Amino acid sequence: MTDEEIKAKALEDDAVYDTLVEEYGMDYLREKQPDDILEYLDDENVKAACGDDAVNILSRAFHGYRYNPYNTESSEEFNPNDTYFFLNGYANMVSVQEEDKDEYLKNAINSKEDFVDWCLTEGYLTESDVTEVE
């Protein structure tokens, strides 16, 4: 099977794409779309993203919110107990629950085709991933 055939099958099959996003989506964002990086919500990552200034961190969290992929009209306040966070376009912190991580990654990846190409190039997508097991 050629790379183009593997790519076409991966783009057709939502289950294959979902698996790729779940396993490699964060790596792709880190390498190809650094402005959309999803980080673990821990002291080290917060300091790296916002600096050491406590007032700055509090301000970014206060003006931030909780990511909700299903209802963009209303949002809850930033939740420091969530697992992940990212900085929105205003550099405010947006918390992401574990169960919403994959939806965030799917929404953040600019091009499904570019992502599948990247997976193929990096060796994360092979013929065995797109062929049905009998």
N, CA, C and O atoms as CSV, one atom per row, in Angstrom:
chain,resi,resn,atom,element,x,y,z
A,1,MET,N,N,0.850,-1.172,0.000
A,1,MET,CA,C,0.000,0.000,0.000
A,1,MET,C,C,0.904,1.246,0.000
A,1,MET,O,O,1.859,1.324,0.773
A,2,THR,N,N,0.600,2.200,-0.857
A,2,THR,CA,C,1.406,3.420,-0.948
A,2,THR,C,C,1.054,4.386,0.190
A,2,THR,O,O,0.028,4.238,0.855
A,3,ASP,N,N,1.920,5.366,0.394
A,3,ASP,CA,C,1.668,6.381,1.426
A,3,ASP,C,C,0.390,7.153,1.142
A,3,ASP,O,O,-0.348,7.494,2.066
A,4,GLU,N,N,0.123,7.430,-0.117
A,4,GLU,CA,C,-1.098,8.164,-0.483
A,4,GLU,C,C,-2.349,7.352,-0.159
A,4,GLU,O,O,-3.357,7.910,0.274
A,5,GLU,N,N,-2.289,6.041,-0.365
A,5,GLU,CA,C,-3.432,5.180,-0.033
A,5,GLU,C,C,-3.640,5.104,1.477
A,5,GLU,O,O,-4.772,5.128,1.959
A,6,ILE,N,N,-2.540,5.013,2.213
A,6,ILE,CA,C,-2.629,4.993,3.680
A,6,ILE,C,C,-3.237,6.302,4.169
A,6,ILE,O,O,-4.121,6.306,5.026
A,7,LYS,N,N,-2.757,7.407,3.619
A,7,LYS,CA,C,-3.260,8.730,4.001
A,7,LYS,C,C,-4.755,8.848,3.699
A,7,LYS,O,O,-5.520,9.319,4.541
A,8,ALA,N,N,-5.170,8.428,2.515
A,8,ALA,CA,C,-6.583,8.505,2.123
A,8,ALA,C,C,-7.454,7.683,3.069
A,8,ALA,O,O,-8.526,8.134,3.473
A,9,LYS,N,N,-7.007,6.495,3.421
A,9,LYS,CA,C,-7.796,5.646,4.333
A,9,LYS,C,C,-7.875,6.267,5.730
A,9,LYS,O,O,-8.918,6.212,6.382
A,10,ALA,N,N,-6.779,6.849,6.176
A,10,ALA,CA,C,-6.776,7.481,7.507
A,10,ALA,C,C,-7.702,8.682,7.533
A,10,ALA,O,O,-8.358,8.934,8.544
A,11,LEU,N,N,-7.766,9.430,6.437
A,11,LEU,CA,C,-8.657,10.587,6.374
A,11,LEU,C,C,-10.123,10.168,6.304
A,11,LEU,O,O,-10.995,10.882,6.800
A,12,GLU,N,N,-10.398,9.024,5.698
A,12,GLU,CA,C,-11.771,8.505,5.589
A,12,GLU,C,C,-12.284,7.935,6.902
A,12,GLU,O,O,-13.449,8.117,7.256
A,13,ASP,N,N,-11.413,7.250,7.617
A,13,ASP,CA,C,-11.809,6.497,8.806
A,13,ASP,C,C,-11.661,7.361,10.060
A,13,ASP,O,O,-10.548,7.635,10.509
A,14,ASP,N,N,-12.791,7.784,10.615
A,14,ASP,CA,C,-12.768,8.637,11.803
A,14,ASP,C,C,-12.117,7.958,13.002
A,14,ASP,O,O,-11.484,8.623,13.822
A,15,ALA,N,N,-12.268,6.638,13.112
A,15,ALA,CA,C,-11.681,5.932,14.254
A,15,ALA,C,C,-10.158,5.996,14.208
A,15,ALA,O,O,-9.513,6.166,15.242
A,16,VAL,N,N,-9.580,5.861,13.014
A,16,VAL,CA,C,-8.119,5.949,12.864
A,16,VAL,C,C,-7.667,7.366,13.206
A,16,VAL,O,O,-6.700,7.552,13.944
A,17,TYR,N,N,-8.366,8.358,12.669
A,17,TYR,CA,C,-8.009,9.759,12.936
A,17,TYR,C,C,-8.124,10.075,14.429
A,17,TYR,O,O,-7.237,10.712,14.997
A,18,ASP,N,N,-9.205,9.635,15.060
A,18,ASP,CA,C,-9.389,9.884,16.490
A,18,ASP,C,C,-8.256,9.279,17.321
A,18,ASP,O,O,-7.780,9.889,18.277
A,19,THR,N,N,-7.835,8.074,16.943
A,19,THR,CA,C,-6.734,7.412,17.649
A,19,THR,C,C,-5.437,8.187,17.475
A,19,THR,O,O,-4.677,8.355,18.429
A,20,LEU,N,N,-5.182,8.663,16.254
A,20,LEU,CA,C,-3.975,9.455,16.004
A,20,LEU,C,C,-3.989,10.739,16.818
A,20,LEU,O,O,-2.974,11.116,17.403
A,21,VAL,N,N,-5.131,11.412,16.858
A,21,VAL,CA,C,-5.242,12.659,17.627
A,21,VAL,C,C,-5.001,12.389,19.111
A,21,VAL,O,O,-4.274,13.129,19.772
A,22,GLU,N,N,-5.609,11.339,19.622
A,22,GLU,CA,C,-5.470,11.003,21.034
A,22,GLU,C,C,-4.011,10.733,21.401
A,22,GLU,O,O,-3.536,11.173,22.448
A,23,GLU,N,N,-3.304,10.007,20.531
A,23,GLU,CA,C,-1.941,9.603,20.857
A,23,GLU,C,C,-0.889,10.648,20.496
A,23,GLU,O,O,0.094,10.800,21.221
A,24,TYR,N,N,-1.075,11.373,19.389
A,24,TYR,CA,C,-0.011,12.234,18.886
A,24,TYR,C,C,-0.412,13.703,18.706
A,24,TYR,O,O,0.406,14.510,18.265
A,25,GLY,N,N,-1.642,14.056,19.037
A,25,GLY,CA,C,-2.117,15.419,18.831
A,25,GLY,C,C,-1.322,16.456,19.594
A,25,GLY,O,O,-1.023,17.522,19.056
A,26,MET,N,N,-0.972,16.165,20.843
A,26,MET,CA,C,-0.215,17.133,21.643
A,26,MET,C,C,1.189,17.327,21.071
A,26,MET,O,O,1.706,18.444,21.072
A,27,ASP,N,N,1.808,16.254,20.585
A,27,ASP,CA,C,3.134,16.362,19.970
A,27,ASP,C,C,3.073,17.196,18.696
A,27,ASP,O,O,3.962,18.004,18.431
A,28,TYR,N,N,2.019,16.994,17.909
A,28,TYR,CA,C,1.852,17.756,16.672
A,28,TYR,C,C,1.718,19.249,16.965
A,28,TYR,O,O,2.368,20.069,16.318
A,29,LEU,N,N,0.885,19.599,17.930
A,29,LEU,CA,C,0.717,21.007,18.279
A,29,LEU,C,C,2.036,21.613,18.767
A,29,LEU,O,O,2.378,22.742,18.414
A,30,ARG,N,N,2.757,20.865,19.566
A,30,ARG,CA,C,4.029,21.360,20.096
A,30,ARG,C,C,5.006,21.655,18.957
A,30,ARG,O,O,5.736,22.645,18.999
A,31,GLU,N,N,5.014,20.792,17.941
A,31,GLU,CA,C,5.964,20.956,16.843
A,31,GLU,C,C,5.468,21.902,15.746
A,31,GLU,O,O,6.235,22.724,15.245
A,32,LYS,N,N,4.193,21.791,15.372
A,32,LYS,CA,C,3.692,22.507,14.203
A,32,LYS,C,C,2.843,23.739,14.515
A,32,LYS,O,O,2.799,24.671,13.711
A,33,GLN,N,N,2.175,23.762,15.655
A,33,GLN,CA,C,1.304,24.879,16.031
A,33,GLN,C,C,1.565,25.281,17.474
A,33,GLN,O,O,0.699,25.091,18.328
A,34,PRO,N,N,2.740,25.834,17.767
A,34,PRO,CA,C,3.099,26.116,19.165
A,34,PRO,C,C,2.180,27.099,19.875
A,34,PRO,O,O,2.146,27.121,21.105
A,35,ASP,N,N,1.439,27.907,19.140
A,35,ASP,CA,C,0.510,28.836,19.794
A,35,ASP,C,C,-0.705,28.130,20.383
A,35,ASP,O,O,-1.422,28.713,21.196
A,36,ASP,N,N,-0.947,26.884,19.985
A,36,ASP,CA,C,-2.128,26.140,20.441
A,36,ASP,C,C,-1.786,25.022,21.414
A,36,ASP,O,O,-2.607,24.139,21.664
A,37,ILE,N,N,-0.573,25.059,21.964
A,37,ILE,CA,C,-0.115,23.977,22.838
A,37,ILE,C,C,-1.044,23.814,24.036
A,37,ILE,O,O,-1.473,24.786,24.659
A,38,LEU,N,N,-1.335,22.565,24.333
A,38,LEU,CA,C,-2.119,22.201,25.507
A,38,LEU,C,C,-1.128,21.665,26.536
A,38,LEU,O,O,-0.413,20.700,26.264
A,39,GLU,N,N,-1.082,22.281,27.708
A,39,GLU,CA,C,-0.120,21.906,28.736
A,39,GLU,C,C,-0.841,21.326,29.953
A,39,GLU,O,O,-2.008,21.621,30.210
A,40,TYR,N,N,-0.100,20.482,30.699
A,40,TYR,CA,C,-0.632,20.017,31.976
A,40,TYR,C,C,-0.709,21.208,32.914
A,40,TYR,O,O,0.189,22.050,32.931
A,41,LEU,N,N,-1.763,21.278,33.683
A,41,LEU,CA,C,-1.956,22.379,34.625
A,41,LEU,C,C,-1.205,22.051,35.912
A,41,LEU,O,O,-1.773,21.539,36.876
A,42,ASP,N,N,0.085,22.362,35.897
A,42,ASP,CA,C,0.917,22.187,37.084
A,42,ASP,C,C,1.810,23.418,37.244
A,42,ASP,O,O,1.889,24.256,36.346
A,43,ASP,N,N,2.475,23.518,38.384
A,43,ASP,CA,C,3.274,24.701,38.702
A,43,ASP,C,C,4.304,25.026,37.622
A,43,ASP,O,O,4.447,26.180,37.217
A,44,GLU,N,N,5.014,24.005,37.162
A,44,GLU,CA,C,6.091,24.219,36.194
A,44,GLU,C,C,5.564,24.807,34.879
A,44,GLU,O,O,6.133,25.770,34.367
A,45,ASN,N,N,4.500,24.248,34.336
A,45,ASN,CA,C,3.960,24.730,33.065
A,45,ASN,C,C,3.292,26.097,33.196
A,45,ASN,O,O,3.375,26.916,32.280
A,46,VAL,N,N,2.642,26.346,34.311
A,46,VAL,CA,C,2.022,27.655,34.523
A,46,VAL,C,C,3.103,28.729,34.586
A,46,VAL,O,O,2.957,29.796,33.990
A,47,LYS,N,N,4.182,28.449,35.304
A,47,LYS,CA,C,5.279,29.420,35.399
A,47,LYS,C,C,5.937,29.635,34.040
A,47,LYS,O,O,6.313,30.759,33.708
A,48,ALA,N,N,6.080,28.578,33.256
A,48,ALA,CA,C,6.685,28.718,31.929
A,48,ALA,C,C,5.798,29.558,31.012
A,48,ALA,O,O,6.303,30.350,30.217
A,49,ALA,N,N,4.494,29.390,31.117
A,49,ALA,CA,C,3.560,30.113,30.235
A,49,ALA,C,C,3.284,31.533,30.709
A,49,ALA,O,O,3.139,32.442,29.891
A,50,CYS,N,N,3.210,31.733,32.023
A,50,CYS,CA,C,2.763,33.024,32.569
A,50,CYS,C,C,3.836,33.781,33.331
A,50,CYS,O,O,3.635,34.949,33.665
A,51,GLY,N,N,4.951,33.161,33.612
A,51,GLY,CA,C,5.985,33.808,34.409
A,51,GLY,C,C,5.805,33.511,35.884
A,51,GLY,O,O,4.863,32.825,36.281
A,52,ASP,N,N,6.714,34.033,36.693
A,52,ASP,CA,C,6.693,33.787,38.139
A,52,ASP,C,C,5.836,34.769,38.922
A,52,ASP,O,O,5.555,34.536,40.098
A,53,ASP,N,N,5.419,35.848,38.303
A,53,ASP,CA,C,4.673,36.891,38.983
A,53,ASP,C,C,3.271,36.392,39.346
A,53,ASP,O,O,2.456,36.113,38.467
A,54,ALA,N,N,3.005,36.284,40.632
A,54,ALA,CA,C,1.725,35.750,41.103
A,54,ALA,C,C,0.540,36.587,40.625
A,54,ALA,O,O,-0.510,36.035,40.296
A,55,VAL,N,N,0.693,37.891,40.584
A,55,VAL,CA,C,-0.398,38.764,40.139
A,55,VAL,C,C,-0.719,38.503,38.667
A,55,VAL,O,O,-1.884,38.492,38.270
A,56,ASN,N,N,0.318,38.296,37.871
A,56,ASN,CA,C,0.128,37.991,36.452
A,56,ASN,C,C,-0.626,36.670,36.279
A,56,ASN,O,O,-1.556,36.576,35.478
A,57,ILE,N,N,-0.220,35.666,37.029
A,57,ILE,CA,C,-0.877,34.358,36.946
A,57,ILE,C,C,-2.339,34.475,37.382
A,57,ILE,O,O,-3.232,33.957,36.712
A,58,LEU,N,N,-2.580,35.148,38.493
A,58,LEU,CA,C,-3.953,35.323,38.978
A,58,LEU,C,C,-4.810,36.092,37.977
A,58,LEU,O,O,-5.974,35.752,37.768
A,59,SER,N,N,-4.251,37.106,37.370
A,59,SER,CA,C,-4.986,37.894,36.381
A,59,SER,C,C,-5.351,37.051,35.170
A,59,SER,O,O,-6.477,37.120,34.676
A,60,ARG,N,N,-4.404,36.259,34.693
A,60,ARG,CA,C,-4.680,35.400,33.526
A,60,ARG,C,C,-5.740,34.347,33.849
A,60,ARG,O,O,-6.561,34.011,32.996
A,61,ALA,N,N,-5.723,33.835,35.056
A,61,ALA,CA,C,-6.729,32.846,35.455
A,61,ALA,C,C,-8.085,33.523,35.675
A,61,ALA,O,O,-9.121,32.991,35.275
A,62,PHE,N,N,-8.074,34.697,36.311
A,62,PHE,CA,C,-9.323,35.413,36.581
A,62,PHE,C,C,-10.062,35.753,35.289
A,62,PHE,O,O,-11.282,35.608,35.212
A,63,HIS,N,N,-9.334,36.198,34.291
A,63,HIS,CA,C,-9.946,36.581,33.016
A,63,HIS,C,C,-10.123,35.393,32.075
A,63,HIS,O,O,-10.677,35.530,30.984
A,64,GLY,N,N,-9.654,34.245,32.501
A,64,GLY,CA,C,-9.785,33.036,31.694
A,64,GLY,C,C,-11.122,32.353,31.903
A,64,GLY,O,O,-12.028,32.911,32.521
A,65,TYR,N,N,-11.234,31.164,31.393
A,65,TYR,CA,C,-12.479,30.400,31.489
A,65,TYR,C,C,-12.185,28.919,31.315
A,65,TYR,O,O,-11.047,28.525,31.061
A,66,ARG,N,N,-13.207,28.117,31.452
A,66,ARG,CA,C,-13.091,26.674,31.246
A,66,ARG,C,C,-13.538,26.355,29.824
A,66,ARG,O,O,-14.597,26.798,29.379
A,67,TYR,N,N,-12.731,25.595,29.129
A,67,TYR,CA,C,-13.024,25.190,27.752
A,67,TYR,C,C,-14.230,24.265,27.730
A,67,TYR,O,O,-14.306,23.307,28.500
A,68,ASN,N,N,-15.168,24.559,26.842
A,68,ASN,CA,C,-16.335,23.710,26.644
A,68,ASN,C,C,-16.544,23.536,25.140
A,68,ASN,O,O,-17.033,24.452,24.478
A,69,PRO,N,N,-16.181,22.379,24.595
A,69,PRO,CA,C,-16.266,22.198,23.147
A,69,PRO,C,C,-17.698,22.121,22.621
A,69,PRO,O,O,-17.918,22.239,21.416
A,70,TYR,N,N,-18.653,21.927,23.489
A,70,TYR,CA,C,-20.024,21.692,23.041
A,70,TYR,C,C,-20.908,22.923,23.151
A,70,TYR,O,O,-21.958,22.992,22.511
A,71,ASN,N,N,-20.494,23.899,23.956
A,71,ASN,CA,C,-21.305,25.093,24.136
A,71,ASN,C,C,-20.380,26.302,24.241
A,71,ASN,O,O,-19.898,26.642,25.321
A,72,THR,N,N,-20.146,26.938,23.109
A,72,THR,CA,C,-19.226,28.073,23.108
A,72,THR,C,C,-19.901,29.369,23.534
A,72,THR,O,O,-19.220,30.366,23.774
A,73,GLU,N,N,-21.217,29.372,23.631
A,73,GLU,CA,C,-21.952,30.574,24.029
A,73,GLU,C,C,-21.728,30.914,25.498
A,73,GLU,O,O,-21.477,32.068,25.846
A,74,SER,N,N,-21.818,29.915,26.342
A,74,SER,CA,C,-21.627,30.161,27.769
A,74,SER,C,C,-20.406,29.389,28.242
A,74,SER,O,O,-20.117,28.293,27.762
A,75,SER,N,N,-19.710,29.973,29.173
A,75,SER,CA,C,-18.539,29.280,29.684
A,75,SER,C,C,-18.465,29.452,31.196
A,75,SER,O,O,-18.935,30.436,31.767
A,76,GLU,N,N,-17.864,28.469,31.802
A,76,GLU,CA,C,-17.648,28.521,33.238
A,76,GLU,C,C,-16.330,29.240,33.506
A,76,GLU,O,O,-15.543,29.482,32.590
A,77,GLU,N,N,-16.105,29.571,34.743
A,77,GLU,CA,C,-14.859,30.209,35.133
A,77,GLU,C,C,-13.703,29.229,35.019
A,77,GLU,O,O,-13.900,28.015,35.050
A,78,PHE,N,N,-12.503,29.762,34.888
A,78,PHE,CA,C,-11.283,28.956,34.888
A,78,PHE,C,C,-11.289,28.059,36.121
A,78,PHE,O,O,-11.609,28.511,37.220
A,79,ASN,N,N,-10.936,26.789,35.937
A,79,ASN,CA,C,-10.938,25.851,37.050
A,79,ASN,C,C,-9.522,25.323,37.263
A,79,ASN,O,O,-9.019,24.571,36.428
A,80,PRO,N,N,-8.874,25.698,38.353
A,80,PRO,CA,C,-7.497,25.242,38.593
A,80,PRO,C,C,-7.389,23.750,38.889
A,80,PRO,O,O,-6.284,23.215,38.971
A,81,ASN,N,N,-8.516,23.079,39.049
A,81,ASN,CA,C,-8.502,21.641,39.308
A,81,ASN,C,C,-8.550,20.808,38.032
A,81,ASN,O,O,-8.438,19.584,38.094
A,82,ASP,N,N,-8.716,21.455,36.870
A,82,ASP,CA,C,-8.715,20.713,35.613
A,82,ASP,C,C,-7.306,20.213,35.311
A,82,ASP,O,O,-6.339,20.653,35.933
A,83,THR,N,N,-7.196,19.306,34.368
A,83,THR,CA,C,-5.922,18.658,34.079
A,83,THR,C,C,-5.019,19.474,33.169
A,83,THR,O,O,-3.799,19.455,33.335
A,84,TYR,N,N,-5.598,20.190,32.209
A,84,TYR,CA,C,-4.818,20.897,31.193
A,84,TYR,C,C,-5.199,22.376,31.138
A,84,TYR,O,O,-6.203,22.801,31.710
A,85,PHE,N,N,-4.368,23.148,30.431
A,85,PHE,CA,C,-4.711,24.534,30.146
A,85,PHE,C,C,-4.009,24.962,28.869
A,85,PHE,O,O,-3.041,24.339,28.434
A,86,PHE,N,N,-4.513,26.031,28.279
A,86,PHE,CA,C,-3.823,26.701,27.182
A,86,PHE,C,C,-4.069,28.187,27.341
A,86,PHE,O,O,-4.932,28.602,28.115
A,87,LEU,N,N,-3.318,28.982,26.617
A,87,LEU,CA,C,-3.498,30.428,26.649
A,87,LEU,C,C,-4.288,30.824,25.413
A,87,LEU,O,O,-3.920,30.460,24.296
A,88,ASN,N,N,-5.379,31.571,25.608
A,88,ASN,CA,C,-6.184,31.995,24.464
A,88,ASN,C,C,-5.521,33.180,23.767
A,88,ASN,O,O,-4.411,33.573,24.125
A,89,GLY,N,N,-6.188,33.735,22.794
A,89,GLY,CA,C,-5.637,34.841,22.013
A,89,GLY,C,C,-5.329,36.078,22.820
A,89,GLY,O,O,-4.551,36.923,22.377
A,90,TYR,N,N,-5.921,36.207,23.996
A,90,TYR,CA,C,-5.662,37.347,24.877
A,90,TYR,C,C,-4.642,36.995,25.962
A,90,TYR,O,O,-4.412,37.782,26.880
A,91,ALA,N,N,-4.039,35.826,25.857
A,91,ALA,CA,C,-3.060,35.313,26.821
A,91,ALA,C,C,-3.681,35.022,28.177
A,91,ALA,O,O,-2.989,35.029,29.194
A,92,ASN,N,N,-4.986,34.766,28.195
A,92,ASN,CA,C,-5.648,34.343,29.427
A,92,ASN,C,C,-5.675,32.823,29.478
A,92,ASN,O,O,-5.699,32.153,28.445
A,93,MET,N,N,-5.672,32.296,30.678
A,93,MET,CA,C,-5.628,30.846,30.858
A,93,MET,C,C,-7.016,30.240,30.655
A,93,MET,O,O,-8.018,30.748,31.159
A,94,VAL,N,N,-7.045,29.152,29.913
A,94,VAL,CA,C,-8.278,28.412,29.666
A,94,VAL,C,C,-8.037,26.995,30.159
A,94,VAL,O,O,-7.153,26.300,29.659
A,95,SER,N,N,-8.820,26.567,31.138
A,95,SER,CA,C,-8.648,25.226,31.675
A,95,SER,C,C,-9.416,24.218,30.830
A,95,SER,O,O,-10.470,24.523,30.272
A,96,VAL,N,N,-8.863,23.010,30.750
A,96,VAL,CA,C,-9.457,21.940,29.934
A,96,VAL,C,C,-9.531,20.684,30.795
A,96,VAL,O,O,-8.535,20.251,31.375
A,97,GLN,N,N,-10.718,20.112,30.865
A,97,GLN,CA,C,-10.912,18.875,31.604
A,97,GLN,C,C,-10.327,17.708,30.809
A,97,GLN,O,O,-10.220,17.780,29.585
A,98,GLU,N,N,-9.955,16.654,31.490
A,98,GLU,CA,C,-9.389,15.466,30.846
A,98,GLU,C,C,-10.308,14.941,29.740
A,98,GLU,O,O,-9.838,14.584,28.660
A,99,GLU,N,N,-11.602,14.895,30.006
A,99,GLU,CA,C,-12.532,14.334,29.020
A,99,GLU,C,C,-12.731,15.228,27.792
A,99,GLU,O,O,-13.277,14.774,26.786
A,100,ASP,N,N,-12.300,16.474,27.858
A,100,ASP,CA,C,-12.421,17.391,26.715
A,100,ASP,C,C,-11.121,17.549,25.933
A,100,ASP,O,O,-11.079,18.274,24.939
A,101,LYS,N,N,-10.074,16.885,26.369
A,101,LYS,CA,C,-8.759,17.028,25.737
A,101,LYS,C,C,-8.794,16.689,24.249
A,101,LYS,O,O,-8.321,17.474,23.427
A,102,ASP,N,N,-9.341,15.539,23.895
A,102,ASP,CA,C,-9.339,15.117,22.491
A,102,ASP,C,C,-10.156,16.054,21.616
A,102,ASP,O,O,-9.780,16.313,20.472
A,103,GLU,N,N,-11.267,16.568,22.133
A,103,GLU,CA,C,-12.071,17.527,21.363
A,103,GLU,C,C,-11.292,18.827,21.149
A,103,GLU,O,O,-11.349,19.422,20.073
A,104,TYR,N,N,-10.568,19.261,22.176
A,104,TYR,CA,C,-9.738,20.456,22.012
A,104,TYR,C,C,-8.700,20.223,20.917
A,104,TYR,O,O,-8.513,21.069,20.043
A,105,LEU,N,N,-8.030,19.081,20.969
A,105,LEU,CA,C,-6.995,18.792,19.983
A,105,LEU,C,C,-7.571,18.764,18.571
A,105,LEU,O,O,-6.968,19.304,17.644
A,106,LYS,N,N,-8.731,18.138,18.404
A,106,LYS,CA,C,-9.364,18.100,17.078
A,106,LYS,C,C,-9.705,19.502,16.584
A,106,LYS,O,O,-9.523,19.816,15.408
A,107,ASN,N,N,-10.199,20.337,17.485
A,107,ASN,CA,C,-10.544,21.717,17.115
A,107,ASN,C,C,-9.305,22.566,16.867
A,107,ASN,O,O,-9.333,23.464,16.026
A,108,ALA,N,N,-8.227,22.299,17.579
A,108,ALA,CA,C,-7.020,23.114,17.469
A,108,ALA,C,C,-6.196,22.783,16.229
A,108,ALA,O,O,-5.533,23.657,15.671
A,109,ILE,N,N,-6.236,21.533,15.800
A,109,ILE,CA,C,-5.451,21.139,14.623
A,109,ILE,C,C,-6.046,21.826,13.407
A,109,ILE,O,O,-7.201,21.595,13.048
A,110,ASN,N,N,-5.245,22.669,12.779
A,110,ASN,CA,C,-5.721,23.489,11.656
A,110,ASN,C,C,-6.106,22.681,10.436
A,110,ASN,O,O,-7.070,23.015,9.748
A,111,SER,N,N,-5.365,21.624,10.162
A,111,SER,CA,C,-5.619,20.852,8.952
A,111,SER,C,C,-5.520,19.362,9.243
A,111,SER,O,O,-4.467,18.859,9.635
A,112,LYS,N,N,-6.615,18.679,9.047
A,112,LYS,CA,C,-6.651,17.234,9.249
A,112,LYS,C,C,-5.634,16.567,8.317
A,112,LYS,O,O,-4.923,15.644,8.714
A,113,GLU,N,N,-5.579,17.048,7.076
A,113,GLU,CA,C,-4.668,16.475,6.086
A,113,GLU,C,C,-3.203,16.676,6.478
A,113,GLU,O,O,-2.399,15.751,6.363
A,114,ASP,N,N,-2.853,17.879,6.939
A,114,ASP,CA,C,-1.477,18.141,7.373
A,114,ASP,C,C,-1.102,17.276,8.572
A,114,ASP,O,O,0.024,16.789,8.668
A,115,PHE,N,N,-2.055,17.089,9.485
A,115,PHE,CA,C,-1.804,16.255,10.655
A,115,PHE,C,C,-1.549,14.813,10.251
A,115,PHE,O,O,-0.615,14.185,10.750
A,116,VAL,N,N,-2.371,14.281,9.350
A,116,VAL,CA,C,-2.191,12.897,8.897
A,116,VAL,C,C,-0.869,12.763,8.143
A,116,VAL,O,O,-0.168,11.764,8.301
A,117,ASP,N,N,-0.522,13.759,7.327
A,117,ASP,CA,C,0.783,13.766,6.644
A,117,ASP,C,C,1.924,13.711,7.651
A,117,ASP,O,O,2.873,12.944,7.489
A,118,TRP,N,N,1.823,14.528,8.686
A,118,TRP,CA,C,2.847,14.564,9.723
A,118,TRP,C,C,2.975,13.201,10.405
A,118,TRP,O,O,4.085,12.718,10.626
A,119,CYS,N,N,1.843,12.586,10.737
A,119,CYS,CA,C,1.858,11.261,11.374
A,119,CYS,C,C,2.531,10.228,10.475
A,119,CYS,O,O,3.293,9.383,10.943
A,120,LEU,N,N,2.241,10.308,9.192
A,120,LEU,CA,C,2.829,9.397,8.221
A,120,LEU,C,C,4.343,9.615,8.128
A,120,LEU,O,O,5.112,8.654,8.129
A,121,THR,N,N,4.759,10.860,8.050
A,121,THR,CA,C,6.184,11.212,7.945
A,121,THR,C,C,6.949,10.790,9.195
A,121,THR,O,O,8.075,10.301,9.103
A,122,GLU,N,N,6.343,10.978,10.354
A,122,GLU,CA,C,7.000,10.645,11.620
A,122,GLU,C,C,6.994,9.145,11.912
A,122,GLU,O,O,7.652,8.693,12.849
A,123,GLY,N,N,6.261,8.380,11.121
A,123,GLY,CA,C,6.195,6.935,11.332
A,123,GLY,C,C,5.125,6.501,12.316
A,123,GLY,O,O,5.107,5.347,12.745
A,124,TYR,N,N,4.227,7.418,12.681
A,124,TYR,CA,C,3.162,7.092,13.621
A,124,TYR,C,C,1.976,6.420,12.930
A,124,TYR,O,O,1.139,5.807,13.593
A,125,LEU,N,N,1.903,6.529,11.624
A,125,LEU,CA,C,0.809,5.957,10.840
A,125,LEU,C,C,1.405,4.983,9.846
A,125,LEU,O,O,2.248,5.348,9.026
A,126,THR,N,N,0.960,3.741,9.927
A,126,THR,CA,C,1.446,2.708,9.025
A,126,THR,C,C,0.277,1.983,8.384
A,126,THR,O,O,-0.882,2.217,8.726
A,127,GLU,N,N,0.591,1.115,7.465
A,127,GLU,CA,C,-0.442,0.352,6.765
A,127,GLU,C,C,-1.279,-0.473,7.750
A,127,GLU,O,O,-2.488,-0.611,7.563
A,128,SER,N,N,-0.661,-1.011,8.775
A,128,SER,CA,C,-1.391,-1.826,9.746
A,128,SER,C,C,-2.442,-1.019,10.512
A,128,SER,O,O,-3.411,-1.587,11.016
A,129,ASP,N,N,-2.256,0.294,10.601
A,129,ASP,CA,C,-3.219,1.150,11.294
A,129,ASP,C,C,-4.515,1.340,10.510
A,129,ASP,O,O,-5.563,1.603,11.100
A,130,VAL,N,N,-4.452,1.208,9.187
A,130,VAL,CA,C,-5.624,1.493,8.360
A,130,VAL,C,C,-6.248,0.240,7.755
A,130,VAL,O,O,-7.288,0.337,7.103
A,131,THR,N,N,-5.653,-0.921,7.950
A,131,THR,CA,C,-6.235,-2.157,7.419
A,131,THR,C,C,-7.072,-2.816,8.489
A,131,THR,O,O,-6.737,-2.789,9.673
A,132,GLU,N,N,-8.153,-3.401,8.058
A,132,GLU,CA,C,-9.075,-4.057,8.989
A,132,GLU,C,C,-8.512,-5.399,9.427
A,132,GLU,O,O,-7.944,-6.139,8.624
A,133,VAL,N,N,-8.670,-5.698,10.685
A,133,VAL,CA,C,-8.249,-6.992,11.214
A,133,VAL,C,C,-9.381,-7.977,10.973
A,133,VAL,O,O,-10.543,-7.709,11.281
A,134,GLU,N,N,-9.018,-9.103,10.423
A,134,GLU,CA,C,-10.057,-10.101,10.104
A,134,GLU,C,C,-10.069,-11.233,11.062
A,134,GLU,O,O,-10.882,-12.147,10.928
